[in-house]
Amino acid sequence: MTTIIVRAATLADYRTIVDYDDFIGDRRIDLQSGEITVADRNGQSAIAYCRIAPQQFLGWPLLAVLCVKDQHRRHGVGLKLIESAIADTRWIRLYTTTEDSNRAMRALLDRVDATCIGHADQLNVDGERELLFRLK
């Protein structure tokens, strides 16, 4: 049986996160500011994380990063992190974005009934379309 626990990250999670983090930025700063939530699975700590920037999307909170360690993908960990973010009562609204080609993230967003609210072209360095979603 798989047990996934979602919790607020601590600075002690940094060493684990940095090993699989695919995104630009310094997670220590995000951890210090309290923007990181992690998922533990079957006793393994911080095998996935998400970062919610409280005012990054036109003053609204943005789920800016979702990253799951390779061997834990497709086990419901990313879904659990998104569901936890949606359920968090701190957020009146919550938004996220993803590149058009990111099929895995788009599938997760479909599972939580996220609403596509638009797109931005030429935003990414490679010119790929960025899709905008409202999670709640």
Contacts in CASP RR format, 6 or more apart in sequence:
PFRMAT RR
TARGET T0000
AUTHOR 0000-0000-0000
METHOD contacts of the structure
MODEL  1
MTTIIVRAATLADYRTIVDYDDFIGDRRIDLQSGEITVADRNGQSAIAYC
RIAPQQFLGWPLLAVLCVKDQHRRHGVGLKLIESAIADTRWIRLYTTTED
SNRAMRALLDRVDATCIGHADQLNVDGERELLFRLK
2 41 0 8 1.000
2 42 0 8 1.000
2 75 0 8 1.000
2 76 0 8 1.000
3 41 0 8 1.000
3 42 0 8 1.000
3 43 0 8 1.000
4 39 0 8 1.000
4 40 0 8 1.000
4 41 0 8 1.000
4 75 0 8 1.000
4 76 0 8 1.000
4 77 0 8 1.000
4 80 0 8 1.000
5 39 0 8 1.000
5 40 0 8 1.000
5 41 0 8 1.000
6 37 0 8 1.000
6 38 0 8 1.000
6 39 0 8 1.000
6 80 0 8 1.000
6 81 0 8 1.000
6 84 0 8 1.000
7 37 0 8 1.000
7 38 0 8 1.000
7 39 0 8 1.000
7 40 0 8 1.000
8 34 0 8 1.000
8 36 0 8 1.000
8 37 0 8 1.000
8 38 0 8 1.000
9 17 0 8 1.000
9 31 0 8 1.000
9 34 0 8 1.000
9 36 0 8 1.000
9 37 0 8 1.000
9 38 0 8 1.000
9 46 0 8 1.000
9 49 0 8 1.000
10 31 0 8 1.000
11 28 0 8 1.000
11 31 0 8 1.000
11 32 0 8 1.000
13 31 0 8 1.000
13 36 0 8 1.000
13 38 0 8 1.000
13 45 0 8 1.000
13 46 0 8 1.000
13 49 0 8 1.000
14 27 0 8 1.000
14 28 0 8 1.000
14 31 0 8 1.000
16 45 0 8 1.000
16 46 0 8 1.000
16 47 0 8 1.000
17 27 0 8 1.000
17 36 0 8 1.000
17 38 0 8 1.000
17 46 0 8 1.000
17 49 0 8 1.000
17 67 0 8 1.000
18 27 0 8 1.000
19 69 0 8 1.000
20 67 0 8 1.000
20 69 0 8 1.000
20 70 0 8 1.000
21 27 0 8 1.000
21 49 0 8 1.000
21 67 0 8 1.000
22 67 0 8 1.000
23 65 0 8 1.000
23 67 0 8 1.000
27 36 0 8 1.000
27 49 0 8 1.000
27 51 0 8 1.000
30 36 0 8 1.000
30 51 0 8 1.000
35 51 0 8 1.000
35 52 0 8 1.000
35 53 0 8 1.000
35 54 0 8 1.000
36 49 0 8 1.000
36 50 0 8 1.000
36 51 0 8 1.000
37 49 0 8 1.000
37 50 0 8 1.000
37 51 0 8 1.000
37 52 0 8 1.000
37 81 0 8 1.000
37 84 0 8 1.000
37 85 0 8 1.000
38 45 0 8 1.000
38 46 0 8 1.000
38 47 0 8 1.000
38 48 0 8 1.000
38 49 0 8 1.000
39 46 0 8 1.000
39 47 0 8 1.000
39 48 0 8 1.000
39 49 0 8 1.000
39 68 0 8 1.000
39 77 0 8 1.000
39 78 0 8 1.000
39 80 0 8 1.000
39 81 0 8 1.000
40 46 0 8 1.000
40 47 0 8 1.000
41 47 0 8 1.000
41 48 0 8 1.000
41 72 0 8 1.000
41 75 0 8 1.000
41 77 0 8 1.000
44 72 0 8 1.000
47 68 0 8 1.000
47 69 0 8 1.000
47 72 0 8 1.000
47 77 0 8 1.000
48 66 0 8 1.000
48 67 0 8 1.000
48 68 0 8 1.000
48 69 0 8 1.000
48 72 0 8 1.000
48 77 0 8 1.000
48 78 0 8 1.000
48 81 0 8 1.000
49 65 0 8 1.000
49 66 0 8 1.000
49 67 0 8 1.000
49 81 0 8 1.000
50 63 0 8 1.000
50 65 0 8 1.000
50 66 0 8 1.000
50 67 0 8 1.000
50 78 0 8 1.000
50 81 0 8 1.000
50 82 0 8 1.000
50 85 0 8 1.000
51 63 0 8 1.000
51 64 0 8 1.000
51 65 0 8 1.000
52 61 0 8 1.000
52 62 0 8 1.000
52 63 0 8 1.000
52 64 0 8 1.000
52 85 0 8 1.000
52 88 0 8 1.000
52 91 0 8 1.000
52 94 0 8 1.000
53 61 0 8 1.000
53 62 0 8 1.000
53 64 0 8 1.000
54 61 0 8 1.000
55 61 0 8 1.000
56 62 0 8 1.000
56 64 0 8 1.000
57 95 0 8 1.000
60 93 0 8 1.000
60 94 0 8 1.000
60 95 0 8 1.000
61 90 0 8 1.000
61 91 0 8 1.000
61 93 0 8 1.000
61 94 0 8 1.000
61 95 0 8 1.000
62 94 0 8 1.000
62 95 0 8 1.000
62 96 0 8 1.000
62 97 0 8 1.000
63 82 0 8 1.000
63 85 0 8 1.000
63 94 0 8 1.000
63 95 0 8 1.000
63 96 0 8 1.000
63 135 0 8 1.000
64 96 0 8 1.000
66 78 0 8 1.000
66 81 0 8 1.000
66 82 0 8 1.000
66 96 0 8 1.000
66 105 0 8 1.000
66 108 0 8 1.000
68 77 0 8 1.000
68 78 0 8 1.000
73 104 0 8 1.000
78 108 0 8 1.000
79 108 0 8 1.000
79 111 0 8 1.000
79 112 0 8 1.000
82 108 0 8 1.000
82 109 0 8 1.000
82 112 0 8 1.000
82 135 0 8 1.000
83 112 0 8 1.000
85 91 0 8 1.000
85 94 0 8 1.000
85 135 0 8 1.000
86 94 0 8 1.000
86 112 0 8 1.000
86 135 0 8 1.000
86 136 0 8 1.000
88 94 0 8 1.000
91 136 0 8 1.000
93 134 0 8 1.000
93 136 0 8 1.000
94 134 0 8 1.000
94 135 0 8 1.000
94 136 0 8 1.000
95 117 0 8 1.000
95 132 0 8 1.000
95 133 0 8 1.000
95 134 0 8 1.000
95 135 0 8 1.000
96 109 0 8 1.000
96 114 0 8 1.000
96 133 0 8 1.000
96 135 0 8 1.000
97 120 0 8 1.000
97 130 0 8 1.000
97 131 0 8 1.000
97 132 0 8 1.000
97 133 0 8 1.000
98 105 0 8 1.000
98 106 0 8 1.000
98 109 0 8 1.000
98 130 0 8 1.000
98 131 0 8 1.000
98 133 0 8 1.000
99 124 0 8 1.000
99 128 0 8 1.000
99 129 0 8 1.000
99 130 0 8 1.000
99 131 0 8 1.000
100 119 0 8 1.000
100 128 0 8 1.000
100 129 0 8 1.000
100 130 0 8 1.000
100 131 0 8 1.000
101 128 0 8 1.000
106 131 0 8 1.000
109 133 0 8 1.000
109 135 0 8 1.000
112 135 0 8 1.000
114 133 0 8 1.000
114 134 0 8 1.000
114 135 0 8 1.000
115 133 0 8 1.000
115 134 0 8 1.000
116 131 0 8 1.000
116 132 0 8 1.000
116 133 0 8 1.000
117 132 0 8 1.000
117 133 0 8 1.000
117 134 0 8 1.000
118 131 0 8 1.000
118 132 0 8 1.000
119 129 0 8 1.000
119 130 0 8 1.000
119 131 0 8 1.000
119 132 0 8 1.000
120 129 0 8 1.000
120 130 0 8 1.000
120 132 0 8 1.000
121 127 0 8 1.000
121 129 0 8 1.000
121 130 0 8 1.000
123 130 0 8 1.000
124 130 0 8 1.000
END
